[in-house]
Amino acid sequence: MITIHTNSAANRIITAHNANELARSNTQHRLGTGFRVNGAKDDAAGLQIVSRLRSTRVGMIQAGENINNAISLLQAGDDALATMEGVLQRIQTLVTKAADGATSKADREALQKEFDQLGSELASMVKSASYGSDKLFMGTDAEAGKPAVPGTGGEEGKPAEPAKMGDALFAKALQFQIGAGKDDKMDFDVSKQLTGLVSALENVAKTTKDGLWAVKNPENPENPENPENPEGTRRTEGAKAAGGDPELSTPSLASEKLENVTEAVSAVGELRASFGAGMKRLDYSAQNLQNMVNAASESIGRIMDTDYATDTTNLAQQSVLTQVSGEMLKQANASSQQILQLLG
């Protein structure tokens, strides 16, 4: 039917042309931004999924940094222990030499001097080892241990109290956040091993001047009764007075010291093994975390990123359709001219 007021063919072409123009505009937008989803209207469900994945990925990336920091912390502790182990090996050489009956008195005195210096250095290492501004093994508020008190007169005795390492990092249980979830944590506790190590190192060098393991005495911080010790310090249980027999003065004393050195080396090795096991676990945690970050990134990309192969093909098709619909609209409008021919 030919009419003047209604051109159905033109209307249908205009509708198709507008839809094609909208599709082409959206395609150009995706190609221009590189994102398939540029707003919630593009893919509401996909955008919600991406928001959750992005939040999880950010948390995992930060957890990865936490793991690297934890590895650095444990590595600092292991490095300090490795140095202590080297000192102990030298001490073992000195003690073994002193235990030989053929060693002269003059040689023993020379061995004793080096032994005393190395013992003091062990104490310095334990007290000064730090990570940033935090002490690793012995904090500034460390407290000396107390000896056992035997029961007398029917009164019950008191067991020995080990030294307290204070606010040092490894003197307490640590918890590392190794994932994006609240339960993704790793517990690391070597406090008991550390106390055993300090005790073993103390037994290696008991008679060094001024108290090898001197720490603040909370029971008498000023210590006015001892002018030679104005800082109010005391050694942990087992330390002898400076006037005690030198450890390497006789072969028998040196032989006894060998056992102490062996125990200290074993304590260092045990603690290093704990550090090594912790670092190995953290290594695997980091690898697993990186795999999850990669998977989340790939999922986000599949939802959000533009597929240029597909969209460039679509844009070519839409551009052709736009041109074709324009030509068809001209022909549809020309059909009204037929009415004039009929009237003529």
Secondary structure as GFF3:
##gff-version 3
##sequence-region A 1 344
A	DSSP	alpha_helix	8	33	.	.	.	ID=ss1
A	DSSP	alpha_helix	44	98	.	.	.	ID=ss2
A	DSSP	alpha_helix	105	128	.	.	.	ID=ss3
A	DSSP	beta_strand	130	131	.	.	.	ID=ss4
A	DSSP	beta_strand	134	135	.	.	.	ID=ss5
A	DSSP	three_ten_helix	169	171	.	.	.	ID=ss6
A	DSSP	beta_strand	174	177	.	.	.	ID=ss7
A	DSSP	beta_strand	185	188	.	.	.	ID=ss8
A	DSSP	alpha_helix	191	204	.	.	.	ID=ss9
A	DSSP	beta_strand	215	216	.	.	.	ID=ss10
A	DSSP	beta_strand	233	234	.	.	.	ID=ss11
A	DSSP	alpha_helix	251	304	.	.	.	ID=ss12
A	DSSP	alpha_helix	308	334	.	.	.	ID=ss13
A	DSSP	three_ten_helix	335	337	.	.	.	ID=ss14
A	DSSP	alpha_helix	338	343	.	.	.	ID=ss15
###
